[in-house]
Amino acid sequence: MSVKQAAMQVLRTVGKPLSAQEITRRILSEKLWESSGETPHATVAAQLYMDIKKHGDQSAFVQVGPNTFGLRDGVVASVPSETAAETATAAAKYSFTDAAEKVLDEFGDKKPMHYRDITDKALELNWVSTGGKTPEATMYAQVLTEIRRHQKRGEQPRFVQHGRGYVGLAKWMARGLAFEIEQHNKRVRKKLHKQLLAMDPIVFEELVARLLAEIGFEEIEVTRRGGDGGIDVRGTLVVGDVIRTRMAVQVKRWKNRVQAPTVQQVRGSLGTHEQGLIITTSDFSSGARTEAERKDAVPVALMNGEQLVTLLAAYSVGVTRQAHEIIDLDEEDGDATE
């Protein structure tokens, strides 16, 4: 079994979330997976965390606390034959948020619906599968989480919260405050991207170093060894004070796409126990992406210009954030008065 398959079997058998250490102890005691490393629990935690980060709502796993993981609501009871993400997708035709969007699209008539009605319709049509006792709570929580995540990044969420449990789609709002805010933020992100392209290379590297610090890197060092020809920044990505991954970062203030040889160059410059990351203001060719994901080589992560600008905005690096408060009735109190 793979690490994720073994973790899924353990969590399904126990029926509740467990710490990465306990998941690992059970995996090893049941001989579901073998490890020659000194810290197998760190490997397990890293695999589950990266699966959640990569697949989002489609991941079979959910992080419920520091270094603690459970199965996402809706995962079927059989042991996976391939990957956890594929099993999660097979368990339900859509994620909760994708199902909510589809219900609103097809049955909302461009009017907000209550999250309970959205959930009932999604279950009726078998668009989501869940073993939980309160699927409507799961639905509403995931919709609100997505809204807040996009707002933090300065992006227009696909959902709009109307209060008292009602949810609509942002695309129905051709005009209005939310539309104007999103148009403004799009213009700002576009200007930020232009500034990055015109920025001094050393200043650009320092800006990237600031961003890395914001997203969880420690021991950051801007190397400046030969400018843009090699590794520009080195640091340690820390997750939950448990997982520590040494990263070597190359930044490319380019307009042209990054090609496969650049990925190979970065991989060849990695030190012992290091993984690679390339950050560019442009994008990556299909060959570069294939090379970065090659299974028999050290991983090299890729961050394109759009992702870079999104993260800069989310962590307020190079931008300022202005907040304006809008009041509404408390949803629980509002429901109680009906």
JOUR-V220151 format. One record per run of one state. SS is the DSSP state (H for helix, E for strand, - for the rest). FROM is the first residue (numbers start at 0). TO is the last residue. If there is no record, write none. Layout:
# JOUR-V220151
SS|FROM|TO + SS|FROM|TO
This chain:
# JOUR-V220151
-|0|1 + H|2|13 + -|14|16 + E|17|18 + H|19|28 + -|29|38 + H|39|57 + -|58|59 + E|60|64 + -|65|66 + E|67|70 + -|71|82 + H|83|90 + -|91|94 + H|95|106 + -|107|111 + E|112|113 + H|114|123 + -|124|133 + H|134|151 + -|152|157 + E|158|162 + -|163|164 + E|165|168 + H|169|171 + -|172|175 + H|176|197 + -|198|199 + H|200|213 + -|214|215 + E|216|221 + -|222|225 + H|226|228 + -|229|231 + E|232|238 + -|239|241 + E|242|251 + -|252|256 + E|257|257 + -|258|258 + H|259|267 + -|268|272 + E|273|279 + -|280|282 + E|283|283 + -|284|284 + H|285|291 + -|292|298 + E|299|302 + -|303|303 + H|304|313 + -|314|329 + H|330|335 + -|336|337
